[in-house]
């Protein structure tokens, strides 16, 4: 009996000991993960997996660790196991899982996972972008094939990335093994410390030997990367580990973050190295870029106000050398993912890397033109072969000769990251010529001197044109792949607005436009049964008490989106016909009547129609019509014009007939 009890006690001790040991191992792994020591965290977590761990947190963090160091295929293996354990994961795990699936070319499965991501996080910018760009692979294909790429000739078995040009030198970042007896490793990847190197670029296109870039002043015991130089070559901004007197400085979590520094060329040495004032011990600031006029510094950071893991920011450089307050570039550029490695070309284009937009996998390189008001135009993926299924980043280009460099950890490289050179043989410009002929809708005669205004789908960026003697109009250099509206105006003709969606391809599009003669109302207080007549080719129609101006003026009778009571902006030009008629005939009074279809409850429809009637009246008053001339009432579904009552199956077109607004003349 004693022996049996001793055996039980021993077994309980072993279970207790093993349990405590595993708990200690998890805590040790978690500490490395929380300290961004991802390489060491991977070893610790993988040891737990080999011991049989099925802890979700272990697989979450293993996947994340590989993802953060850019090894997406290894991350995929652990994300797959994570979702096999429990497929109800937080939205971010769905997104990273999808990105890792792309790294193997499995875009179909990736898109299926992104569909689930949308359901989990519909307001996430990444979800919105994917939802708006379901054909992103086709768009990327259209943008592809514009570059000739080749190995830059400077790569090692370590990590080489983040290049820039200084005079005839290519300056870049490298974590190559220098053969030193004492080696410094970066705990994020457990690889060699990165330093700045430079190579001569020969006239024949060959590359010289890589050498340390001013090792004496730029401390070799600290990670240094991504330099940018002013045009005169006398000032350098670069990224370095947080340090004091050449030694690493850690925050309260014992983590050394990244900061931006400024150095000045004095003689032939870089001296007066200063930390930029918006750095912090609590967040990282890295990867500088300068605007064309060198008055603005762009950079990546996870400082407060960041939307995702890292965002792009800008800060003004004052004439006295001080700096303004950093400003987030906003949702036109940033997402809840990673935006990093900005670069401003001489054509005022912002190139950057992001994993938060529909792309080929990992970080892709994107570009956005900065307009005269410093707004960002459409963000476009630069396409293959610059972008790949892996991480692609740190893009720079000479706008004159279209040569440049970028970095990637794609397959068949020399090391972890490699620098590639390229020549762009076709710019990322997609434009069409939009043209046509303006005619009279009834006589088919061509109309000259018609004023046209072209606006985009946001009713911005207006461009004007006038039809010639043969009725021809032309809008040149119109960006393709977008929806546009053309507004026309000509004396004695109705205003008209037509829309067109241009294909995403260079070429020409023809849009023929026909205009209607203006209808000039004749006011009479007696019923008129005669047919309309013409005077000087202008149609004349009678108005009597009881006339519905909407029908007389050929105005669409529905100005609202389904279930809404706010007048659509696109309907306002048509409603202005009502305003102009009321201003022409000062004694005219109207009863605004709003009707709904039979869908929804009777009570809901009555409330909605009343809101619409009052909204229409308020809009007319806002346009200068005295409220005493207007009455308004909603009738809900009480006055249907067809058979589509409750329970009757009808088409959308039939329901549309019942959703109408009427403008009944009550006095003249």
C-alpha positions as CSV (number, residue, x, y, z in Angstrom):
1,X,0.0,0.0,0.0
2,X,2.8,2.4,0.9
3,X,4.6,1.6,-2.3
4,X,1.4,2.3,-4.3
5,X,0.9,5.6,-2.5
6,X,4.5,6.5,-3.2
7,X,4.1,5.7,-6.9
8,X,1.0,8.0,-7.1
9,X,2.9,10.7,-5.3
10,X,5.8,10.4,-7.7
11,X,3.5,10.5,-10.7
12,X,1.7,13.6,-9.4
13,X,5.1,15.2,-8.8
14,X,6.2,14.5,-12.3
15,X,2.9,16.0,-13.7
16,X,3.3,19.0,-11.5
17,X,7.0,19.4,-12.4
18,X,6.3,19.1,-16.1
19,X,3.4,21.5,-15.9
20,X,5.5,24.1,-14.1
21,X,8.4,23.6,-16.5
22,X,6.1,24.1,-19.5
23,X,4.5,27.2,-17.9
24,X,8.0,28.6,-17.4
25,X,8.9,27.8,-21.0
26,X,5.8,29.7,-22.2
27,X,6.6,32.7,-20.1
28,X,10.2,32.7,-21.3
29,X,9.0,32.6,-25.0
30,X,6.4,35.3,-24.3
31,X,9.1,37.5,-22.8
32,X,11.2,37.2,-26.0
33,X,8.2,37.9,-28.2
34,X,7.2,40.9,-26.2
35,X,10.7,42.2,-26.5
36,X,10.6,41.9,-30.3
37,X,13.3,39.2,-30.1
38,X,11.4,37.3,-32.8
39,X,14.2,35.0,-33.8
40,X,14.7,33.8,-30.2
41,X,10.9,33.6,-29.7
42,X,10.5,31.4,-32.7
43,X,13.0,28.9,-31.2
44,X,11.3,28.9,-27.8
45,X,7.8,28.5,-29.3
46,X,8.9,25.8,-31.7
47,X,10.4,23.9,-28.8
48,X,7.0,23.9,-27.2
49,X,5.3,22.7,-30.3
50,X,7.8,19.8,-30.6
51,X,6.8,18.9,-27.0
52,X,3.2,18.6,-28.1
53,X,1.8,22.0,-27.3
54,X,-1.6,22.8,-28.8
55,X,-2.0,26.2,-27.2
56,X,-3.6,28.7,-29.6
57,X,-1.4,31.5,-28.2
58,X,1.7,29.6,-29.1
59,X,0.6,29.2,-32.8
60,X,-0.6,32.8,-33.0
61,X,2.8,34.1,-31.9
62,X,4.8,31.7,-34.0
63,X,2.8,32.8,-37.0
64,X,3.2,36.5,-36.1
65,X,7.0,36.1,-35.4
66,X,7.7,34.7,-38.8
67,X,5.3,37.2,-40.4
68,X,7.1,40.2,-38.8
69,X,10.5,39.1,-40.0
70,X,9.2,38.6,-43.5
71,X,9.3,34.8,-43.7
72,X,5.7,34.4,-44.9
73,X,5.8,30.8,-45.9
74,X,7.0,29.7,-42.5
75,X,4.3,31.9,-41.0
76,X,1.7,30.2,-43.2
77,X,2.4,26.8,-41.7
78,X,1.7,28.0,-38.2
79,X,-1.4,30.1,-39.2
80,X,-2.8,27.0,-40.9
81,X,-2.3,25.0,-37.7
82,X,-3.8,27.8,-35.7
83,X,-7.0,27.8,-37.8
84,X,-7.2,24.0,-37.6
85,X,-7.2,24.3,-33.8
86,X,-9.9,27.1,-33.8
87,X,-11.1,28.9,-36.9
88,X,-12.7,31.7,-34.9
89,X,-9.7,34.0,-34.7
90,X,-9.5,37.8,-34.5
91,X,-9.6,39.7,-37.8
92,X,-5.9,40.5,-37.9
93,X,-5.1,36.8,-38.0
94,X,-7.4,36.3,-40.9
95,X,-5.6,39.1,-42.8
96,X,-2.1,37.8,-42.1
97,X,-3.2,34.3,-43.0
98,X,-4.4,35.6,-46.4
99,X,-1.2,37.5,-47.0
100,X,0.8,34.3,-46.3
101,X,-1.4,32.3,-48.7
102,X,-0.6,34.8,-51.4
103,X,3.1,34.2,-50.8
104,X,2.5,30.7,-52.2
105,X,0.4,32.0,-55.1
106,X,-2.8,30.6,-53.6
107,X,-4.9,33.8,-54.3
108,X,-8.2,32.0,-54.5
109,X,-7.9,30.7,-51.0
110,X,-6.5,34.1,-49.8
111,X,-9.5,35.9,-51.3
112,X,-11.9,33.4,-49.5
113,X,-10.1,34.2,-46.2
114,X,-10.4,38.0,-46.9
115,X,-14.1,37.6,-47.4
116,X,-14.3,36.3,-43.8
117,X,-12.0,39.2,-42.8
118,X,-14.6,41.7,-44.3
119,X,-17.3,40.1,-42.2
120,X,-15.2,40.4,-39.0
121,X,-13.9,44.0,-39.6
122,X,-16.1,45.7,-42.2
123,X,-14.9,49.2,-41.3
124,X,-11.2,48.3,-41.5
125,X,-9.5,50.2,-44.3
126,X,-8.0,47.0,-45.6
127,X,-11.4,45.4,-45.8
128,X,-12.8,48.4,-47.6
129,X,-10.0,48.4,-50.1
130,X,-10.4,44.7,-50.9
131,X,-14.2,45.1,-51.2
132,X,-13.7,48.0,-53.6
133,X,-11.0,46.3,-55.6
134,X,-12.2,42.7,-56.2
135,X,-10.4,42.7,-59.6
136,X,-7.1,43.8,-58.0
137,X,-5.1,41.0,-59.7
138,X,-6.3,42.2,-63.1
139,X,-5.4,45.8,-62.2
140,X,-1.9,44.7,-61.1
141,X,-1.5,42.7,-64.3
142,X,-2.4,45.8,-66.3
143,X,0.3,47.7,-64.4
144,X,2.9,45.0,-64.8
145,X,5.6,44.4,-67.4
146,X,7.0,48.0,-67.2
147,X,10.4,47.2,-65.7
148,X,13.5,45.4,-66.6
149,X,15.1,44.2,-63.4
150,X,18.5,42.6,-62.4
151,X,20.6,41.9,-59.4
152,X,22.3,45.1,-58.2
153,X,25.6,43.3,-57.9
154,X,26.1,44.3,-54.2
155,X,24.3,41.5,-52.4
156,X,25.7,39.2,-49.7
157,X,24.3,36.2,-47.7
158,X,23.1,38.7,-45.1
159,X,20.4,41.3,-45.5
160,X,21.0,44.1,-48.0
161,X,18.4,46.8,-48.6
162,X,17.4,50.5,-48.4
163,X,19.7,52.1,-51.0
164,X,20.1,55.7,-52.1
165,X,22.4,57.7,-54.4
166,X,25.1,60.2,-53.3
167,X,27.0,61.6,-56.3
168,X,28.3,58.5,-58.2
169,X,27.9,56.2,-55.1
170,X,25.2,53.8,-54.2
171,X,24.8,53.9,-50.4
172,X,22.9,51.0,-48.9
173,X,22.2,49.0,-45.7
174,X,23.8,45.6,-45.1
175,X,23.9,43.1,-42.3
176,X,26.6,41.1,-44.1
177,X,29.2,39.0,-42.2
178,X,32.3,41.1,-42.1
179,X,34.5,38.3,-40.7
180,X,35.0,40.1,-37.4
181,X,36.1,38.0,-34.5
182,X,33.4,39.6,-32.2
183,X,30.0,39.6,-34.0
184,X,27.1,41.9,-33.1
185,X,23.6,40.4,-33.7
186,X,20.2,42.2,-33.9
187,X,17.8,40.3,-31.7
188,X,14.8,41.0,-34.0
189,X,16.2,38.5,-36.5
190,X,19.3,37.2,-34.7
191,X,21.3,38.3,-37.7
192,X,24.3,40.6,-38.0
193,X,24.0,44.3,-37.1
194,X,23.2,46.4,-40.1
195,X,25.6,49.1,-41.2
196,X,25.9,51.6,-44.1
197,X,28.0,50.6,-47.1
198,X,28.8,52.4,-50.4
199,X,29.9,51.3,-53.8
200,X,31.1,53.3,-56.8
201,X,28.8,53.2,-59.8
202,X,31.0,53.1,-62.9
203,X,30.2,54.8,-66.2
204,X,30.0,51.4,-67.9
205,X,27.3,50.3,-65.5
206,X,29.5,48.1,-63.4
207,X,29.7,48.3,-59.6
208,X,32.8,48.8,-57.5
209,X,33.7,47.0,-54.2
210,X,31.4,47.5,-51.2
211,X,33.1,49.5,-48.4
212,X,32.0,50.9,-45.1
213,X,30.4,54.3,-45.5
214,X,32.4,56.5,-43.0
215,X,32.7,53.9,-40.4
216,X,34.7,56.2,-38.1
217,X,31.8,58.5,-37.3
218,X,28.8,56.2,-37.9
219,X,29.1,53.8,-35.0
220,X,29.4,50.2,-36.2
221,X,27.9,48.7,-33.0
222,X,24.5,50.2,-33.8
223,X,21.9,49.2,-36.4
224,X,22.0,52.0,-39.1
225,X,20.0,52.0,-42.3
226,X,18.1,53.9,-45.0
227,X,20.0,57.1,-45.4
228,X,18.8,60.1,-47.5
229,X,20.9,63.0,-48.6
230,X,20.1,66.6,-49.5
231,X,20.8,67.6,-53.1
232,X,24.0,69.5,-52.1
233,X,25.3,66.3,-50.4
234,X,26.0,68.1,-47.1
235,X,23.2,66.8,-44.9
236,X,22.2,63.2,-44.2
237,X,19.1,61.8,-42.5
238,X,19.3,58.2,-41.4
239,X,17.8,55.5,-39.1
240,X,19.7,54.2,-36.1
241,X,19.0,52.4,-32.9
242,X,18.2,54.6,-29.9
243,X,21.5,55.4,-28.3
244,X,23.3,57.7,-25.9
245,X,27.0,58.5,-26.4
246,X,27.3,55.6,-28.9
247,X,25.6,53.1,-26.6
248,X,22.2,51.5,-27.0
249,X,19.4,53.0,-24.9
250,X,16.4,50.9,-23.9
251,X,12.9,51.9,-22.9
252,X,11.2,50.7,-19.7
253,X,10.5,47.3,-21.4
254,X,14.2,46.9,-22.1
255,X,13.6,47.4,-25.8
256,X,15.9,49.4,-28.1
257,X,13.7,51.3,-30.6
258,X,14.6,53.1,-33.9
259,X,15.1,56.8,-34.2
260,X,16.0,59.3,-37.0
261,X,19.3,61.2,-36.9
262,X,20.8,64.1,-38.9
263,X,24.4,64.4,-39.8
264,X,26.4,67.2,-41.4
265,X,29.3,66.7,-43.8
266,X,32.2,68.7,-42.4
267,X,35.3,68.4,-44.6
268,X,35.2,64.8,-45.7
269,X,33.6,63.5,-42.4
270,X,30.0,63.1,-41.2
271,X,29.9,65.0,-37.9
272,X,27.5,66.8,-35.6
273,X,25.1,63.8,-35.4
274,X,21.9,65.0,-33.9
275,X,18.7,63.1,-32.9
276,X,15.6,64.6,-34.4
277,X,13.3,66.2,-31.8
278,X,10.2,64.2,-32.6
279,X,11.9,60.9,-31.7
280,X,10.8,59.0,-28.6
281,X,11.9,56.2,-26.3
282,X,8.4,54.9,-26.5
283,X,8.0,54.4,-30.3
284,X,10.1,54.0,-33.4
285,X,10.7,56.5,-36.1
286,X,12.5,55.3,-39.3
287,X,13.2,55.4,-43.0
288,X,13.4,59.1,-44.0
289,X,12.6,60.7,-47.3
290,X,12.8,64.3,-48.5
291,X,10.3,66.3,-50.6
292,X,11.5,67.9,-53.9
293,X,12.1,71.3,-52.2
294,X,13.6,69.6,-49.1
295,X,11.2,71.5,-46.9
296,X,9.3,68.4,-45.8
297,X,10.7,65.1,-44.3
298,X,8.6,62.0,-44.7
299,X,9.1,58.9,-42.5
300,X,7.5,55.8,-41.0
301,X,6.5,55.4,-37.4
302,X,4.2,53.7,-34.9
303,X,3.9,56.9,-32.8
304,X,0.5,57.8,-31.2
305,X,-2.1,58.4,-33.9
306,X,-0.8,55.6,-36.0
307,X,-3.7,53.7,-37.8
308,X,-1.8,50.3,-38.1
309,X,1.4,48.7,-37.2
310,X,3.3,51.5,-38.9
311,X,2.1,54.6,-40.8
312,X,3.7,57.2,-43.0
313,X,4.1,60.7,-41.5
314,X,5.5,64.1,-42.7
315,X,7.0,67.0,-40.8
316,X,8.0,70.5,-42.0
317,X,11.6,71.5,-41.9
318,X,11.7,75.2,-40.9
319,X,14.2,77.7,-42.5
320,X,16.1,77.8,-39.2
321,X,16.6,74.0,-39.3
322,X,14.0,73.3,-36.6
323,X,11.0,71.0,-37.2
324,X,7.3,71.3,-37.0
325,X,4.8,68.9,-35.6
326,X,4.6,65.4,-37.3
327,X,1.5,64.9,-39.4
328,X,0.0,61.5,-40.3
329,X,-0.6,61.2,-44.1
330,X,-4.1,60.0,-43.3
331,X,-6.3,57.2,-44.7
332,X,-5.6,58.1,-48.4
333,X,-2.2,56.4,-47.8
334,X,-2.3,54.6,-44.4
335,X,-4.2,51.4,-43.4
336,X,-4.4,49.2,-40.3
337,X,-1.4,47.3,-41.8
338,X,2.2,48.3,-42.4
339,X,3.1,51.4,-44.5
340,X,6.8,52.0,-44.6
341,X,9.9,53.0,-46.7
342,X,8.6,56.3,-48.3
343,X,10.4,57.9,-51.3
344,X,9.5,61.2,-53.1
345,X,10.5,61.3,-56.8
346,X,11.4,64.4,-58.8
347,X,8.0,64.2,-60.4
348,X,6.4,64.5,-56.9
349,X,5.3,61.0,-56.6
350,X,5.1,59.2,-53.3
351,X,6.4,55.6,-53.5
352,X,6.0,53.4,-50.5
353,X,5.6,49.8,-49.3
354,X,2.5,48.4,-47.8
355,X,0.9,45.1,-46.8
356,X,-2.5,46.8,-46.1
357,X,-3.7,47.1,-49.7
358,X,-4.7,44.4,-52.3
359,X,-1.4,43.1,-53.5
360,X,0.6,40.1,-54.6
361,X,1.7,39.2,-51.0
362,X,3.7,40.7,-48.1
363,X,4.9,44.2,-48.7
364,X,4.1,45.5,-52.2
365,X,5.4,48.8,-53.6
366,X,2.7,51.5,-54.4
367,X,2.8,55.0,-55.9
368,X,0.6,58.0,-55.5
369,X,1.0,61.4,-57.3
370,X,1.0,64.4,-55.0
371,X,-1.0,67.2,-56.6
372,X,-0.5,71.0,-56.4
373,X,-2.7,71.2,-53.2
374,X,-0.5,68.4,-51.6
375,X,-3.4,65.9,-51.9
376,X,-2.7,62.3,-52.8
377,X,-4.2,61.0,-56.1
378,X,-5.1,57.4,-56.7
379,X,-2.7,54.8,-55.1
380,X,-1.6,52.3,-57.6
381,X,0.4,49.0,-57.3
382,X,3.5,49.3,-59.5
383,X,3.0,45.7,-60.7
384,X,5.3,42.8,-61.5
385,X,8.2,42.1,-61.8
386,X,9.1,44.8,-59.1
387,X,6.4,43.4,-56.9
388,X,6.4,39.7,-56.0
389,X,4.7,37.2,-53.7
390,X,7.2,38.2,-51.0
391,X,8.2,41.5,-49.4
392,X,9.2,44.3,-51.8
393,X,10.2,47.7,-50.5
394,X,12.7,50.6,-50.4
395,X,12.0,51.8,-54.0
396,X,13.9,54.8,-55.4
397,X,13.9,56.1,-59.0
398,X,15.8,58.7,-61.1
399,X,13.0,60.5,-62.9
400,X,15.2,61.6,-65.7
401,X,16.7,58.3,-66.9
402,X,14.0,56.0,-65.2
403,X,16.7,53.9,-63.5
404,X,16.5,52.9,-59.9
405,X,16.8,50.4,-57.1
406,X,14.5,48.5,-54.8
407,X,14.8,45.7,-52.2
408,X,13.1,42.3,-51.9
409,X,13.3,39.0,-50.0
410,X,12.0,37.1,-53.0
411,X,13.1,33.6,-53.8
412,X,16.4,32.8,-55.5
413,X,18.2,35.7,-53.9
414,X,21.6,35.8,-52.3
415,X,20.4,36.4,-48.7
416,X,17.6,37.5,-46.5
417,X,17.0,40.7,-48.4
418,X,18.6,41.8,-51.7
419,X,18.9,45.0,-53.7
420,X,17.8,44.9,-57.3
421,X,18.3,47.5,-60.0
422,X,15.7,48.3,-62.6
423,X,14.9,50.4,-65.7
424,X,11.4,51.6,-66.1
425,X,10.5,51.3,-69.8
426,X,6.9,52.5,-69.6
427,X,5.4,55.0,-67.1
428,X,2.4,54.1,-65.0
429,X,0.1,56.3,-66.9
430,X,-3.3,55.1,-68.2
431,X,-5.1,57.8,-70.2
432,X,-7.9,57.9,-72.7
433,X,-9.3,60.5,-75.2
434,X,-13.0,61.0,-74.5
435,X,-14.8,62.5,-77.5
436,X,-18.1,62.6,-79.3
437,X,-20.7,64.7,-81.2
438,X,-23.5,66.8,-79.7
439,X,-26.8,66.7,-81.5
440,X,-30.4,68.0,-81.2
441,X,-32.4,65.1,-79.8
442,X,-35.3,65.8,-82.2
443,X,-33.8,67.1,-85.4
444,X,-30.5,65.2,-85.1
445,X,-28.7,68.4,-86.2
446,X,-25.2,68.8,-84.8
447,X,-24.8,71.6,-82.2
448,X,-21.9,73.9,-82.0
449,X,-20.8,76.1,-79.0
450,X,-22.1,73.7,-76.4
451,X,-20.3,74.2,-73.1
452,X,-19.2,70.9,-71.5
453,X,-17.8,70.2,-68.0
454,X,-16.1,66.9,-67.2
455,X,-16.0,65.9,-63.5
456,X,-14.9,62.6,-61.8
457,X,-17.2,60.4,-59.7
458,X,-16.6,62.7,-56.7
459,X,-17.7,65.6,-58.9
460,X,-14.3,67.1,-58.6
461,X,-11.4,68.0,-60.9
462,X,-13.5,69.8,-63.5
463,X,-12.3,70.1,-67.0
464,X,-14.1,72.3,-69.6
465,X,-14.6,72.0,-73.3
466,X,-16.7,73.5,-76.1
467,X,-18.1,71.7,-79.2
468,X,-16.8,72.9,-82.5
469,X,-18.8,73.9,-85.7
470,X,-19.5,70.3,-86.4
471,X,-20.6,69.5,-82.9
472,X,-17.4,67.6,-82.0
473,X,-16.0,67.8,-78.4
474,X,-12.8,66.3,-77.0
475,X,-11.4,65.7,-73.5
476,X,-7.8,64.6,-73.8
477,X,-5.6,62.8,-71.2
478,X,-8.6,61.5,-69.2
479,X,-7.5,59.0,-66.5
480,X,-8.9,55.6,-67.4
481,X,-10.6,53.0,-65.2
482,X,-12.8,55.6,-63.6
483,X,-16.4,56.9,-63.8
484,X,-17.0,60.4,-65.1
485,X,-19.9,62.8,-65.6
486,X,-20.3,65.3,-68.5
487,X,-22.5,68.3,-67.9
488,X,-23.7,70.3,-70.9
489,X,-25.2,73.7,-71.2
490,X,-26.4,75.7,-74.3
491,X,-28.9,78.5,-74.7
492,X,-32.5,77.3,-75.5
493,X,-31.5,73.7,-74.5
494,X,-32.1,71.8,-71.3
495,X,-29.1,71.2,-69.0
496,X,-28.0,67.6,-69.2
497,X,-25.7,65.3,-67.2
498,X,-24.5,62.0,-68.6
499,X,-22.2,59.4,-67.0
500,X,-19.6,57.0,-68.5
501,X,-17.2,54.5,-67.0
502,X,-13.9,54.3,-68.9
503,X,-12.0,51.0,-69.3
504,X,-8.7,50.6,-67.6
505,X,-6.7,50.7,-70.7
506,X,-5.0,53.3,-72.9
507,X,-7.1,54.3,-75.9
508,X,-10.1,56.3,-77.1
509,X,-13.8,56.3,-76.0
510,X,-16.6,57.8,-77.9
511,X,-19.8,59.2,-76.2
512,X,-22.5,60.7,-78.3
513,X,-24.8,63.3,-76.5
514,X,-28.2,64.5,-77.6
515,X,-29.8,67.6,-76.1
516,X,-33.5,68.5,-75.7
517,X,-35.0,71.9,-76.5
518,X,-36.2,73.8,-73.4
519,X,-39.8,73.5,-72.6
520,X,-41.3,77.0,-72.1
521,X,-44.5,76.9,-70.0
522,X,-47.5,78.9,-71.0
523,X,-49.6,79.9,-67.9
524,X,-53.4,79.7,-68.3
525,X,-56.2,79.4,-65.8
526,X,-58.4,77.3,-68.1
527,X,-58.1,73.8,-69.2
528,X,-56.1,73.6,-72.4
529,X,-56.7,70.6,-74.6
530,X,-54.8,71.7,-77.7
531,X,-51.6,69.9,-78.5
532,X,-48.3,71.6,-77.8
533,X,-47.2,74.1,-80.5
534,X,-43.9,75.6,-81.4
535,X,-42.7,79.2,-81.8
536,X,-39.3,79.8,-83.2
537,X,-38.5,76.0,-82.8
538,X,-39.2,76.2,-79.0
539,X,-41.8,73.8,-77.6
540,X,-44.6,75.4,-75.7
541,X,-46.7,73.6,-73.1
542,X,-49.7,74.8,-71.0
543,X,-49.7,75.0,-67.2
544,X,-53.1,74.8,-65.4
545,X,-54.0,74.3,-61.7
546,X,-53.5,70.6,-61.1
547,X,-50.5,70.3,-63.4
548,X,-47.7,68.1,-62.1
549,X,-44.6,70.2,-62.9
550,X,-42.4,67.1,-62.6
551,X,-44.1,65.5,-65.5
552,X,-44.4,68.7,-67.5
553,X,-40.7,69.4,-67.2
554,X,-39.7,65.8,-67.7
555,X,-38.0,65.5,-64.4
556,X,-37.3,62.0,-62.9
557,X,-39.7,61.6,-60.0
558,X,-37.4,59.9,-57.5
559,X,-34.7,62.1,-55.9
560,X,-33.9,59.8,-52.9
561,X,-31.9,56.6,-52.3
562,X,-33.9,53.6,-51.1
563,X,-35.0,54.2,-47.5
564,X,-33.4,57.7,-47.3
565,X,-34.9,61.1,-47.0
566,X,-32.0,63.3,-48.2
567,X,-32.0,64.6,-51.7
568,X,-29.2,63.1,-53.8
569,X,-26.6,65.6,-55.1
570,X,-27.0,64.1,-58.6
571,X,-30.8,65.1,-58.5
572,X,-30.2,68.7,-57.7
573,X,-29.7,69.9,-61.4
574,X,-33.1,68.4,-62.3
575,X,-34.8,70.0,-59.3
576,X,-33.4,73.4,-60.3
577,X,-36.0,73.3,-63.1
578,X,-38.7,73.5,-60.5
579,X,-36.9,76.4,-58.8
580,X,-36.5,78.3,-62.1
581,X,-40.2,77.9,-63.0
582,X,-41.3,79.1,-59.6
583,X,-39.0,82.2,-59.9
584,X,-40.4,82.9,-63.4
585,X,-44.0,82.7,-62.3
586,X,-44.2,84.5,-58.9
587,X,-47.9,83.7,-58.4
588,X,-47.5,80.0,-58.7
589,X,-47.9,77.8,-55.6
590,X,-47.1,74.1,-55.3
591,X,-48.1,71.1,-53.2
592,X,-45.1,68.8,-52.8
593,X,-46.4,65.2,-52.6
594,X,-44.2,62.2,-51.7
595,X,-45.1,58.6,-52.3
596,X,-43.4,55.2,-51.5
597,X,-43.8,51.7,-52.7
598,X,-45.6,49.0,-50.7
599,X,-42.5,47.4,-49.2
600,X,-41.9,48.0,-45.5
601,X,-44.8,48.6,-43.1
602,X,-47.6,51.1,-43.7
603,X,-46.5,53.2,-40.7
604,X,-42.8,53.2,-41.8
605,X,-43.7,54.2,-45.3
606,X,-46.0,57.0,-44.1
607,X,-43.2,58.4,-41.9
608,X,-40.6,58.1,-44.7
609,X,-42.8,59.8,-47.3
610,X,-43.5,62.7,-44.9
611,X,-39.8,63.2,-44.2
612,X,-39.1,63.2,-48.0
613,X,-41.9,65.7,-48.6
614,X,-40.6,68.1,-45.9
615,X,-37.0,67.6,-47.0
616,X,-38.0,68.6,-50.6
617,X,-39.8,71.7,-49.3
618,X,-36.8,72.7,-47.2
619,X,-34.5,72.3,-50.2
620,X,-36.7,74.6,-52.3
621,X,-36.9,77.2,-49.6
622,X,-33.1,77.0,-49.3
623,X,-32.9,77.8,-53.0
624,X,-34.9,81.0,-52.5
625,X,-38.6,80.0,-52.8
626,X,-40.8,81.6,-50.1
627,X,-42.2,78.9,-47.9
628,X,-45.7,80.5,-48.1
629,X,-45.9,79.3,-51.7
630,X,-45.3,75.6,-50.7
631,X,-47.2,72.9,-48.9
632,X,-45.8,69.4,-48.5
633,X,-47.3,66.0,-47.5
634,X,-46.3,62.4,-47.5
635,X,-48.8,59.8,-48.7
636,X,-46.8,56.6,-48.0
637,X,-48.2,53.7,-50.0
638,X,-51.8,54.9,-50.1
639,X,-51.8,56.1,-53.7
640,X,-50.0,53.3,-55.7
641,X,-50.1,53.8,-59.5
642,X,-50.0,50.1,-60.3
643,X,-50.9,46.6,-58.9
644,X,-47.9,46.4,-56.6
645,X,-49.6,46.3,-53.2
646,X,-48.6,44.3,-50.2
647,X,-47.9,40.7,-51.0
648,X,-47.9,41.2,-54.8
649,X,-44.7,40.1,-56.5
650,X,-43.4,42.9,-58.6
651,X,-40.2,43.9,-60.4
652,X,-37.9,46.6,-59.2
653,X,-39.0,48.7,-62.1
654,X,-42.7,48.4,-61.1
655,X,-41.9,49.3,-57.5
656,X,-39.9,52.3,-58.8
657,X,-43.0,53.7,-60.4
658,X,-44.6,54.0,-57.0
659,X,-41.6,55.7,-55.4
660,X,-42.3,59.2,-56.8
661,X,-42.4,62.9,-55.9
662,X,-45.1,65.2,-57.4
663,X,-45.2,69.0,-57.7
664,X,-48.9,69.9,-58.1
665,X,-49.7,73.4,-59.1
666,X,-52.3,74.7,-56.6
667,X,-52.5,78.4,-57.6
668,X,-51.4,80.7,-60.5
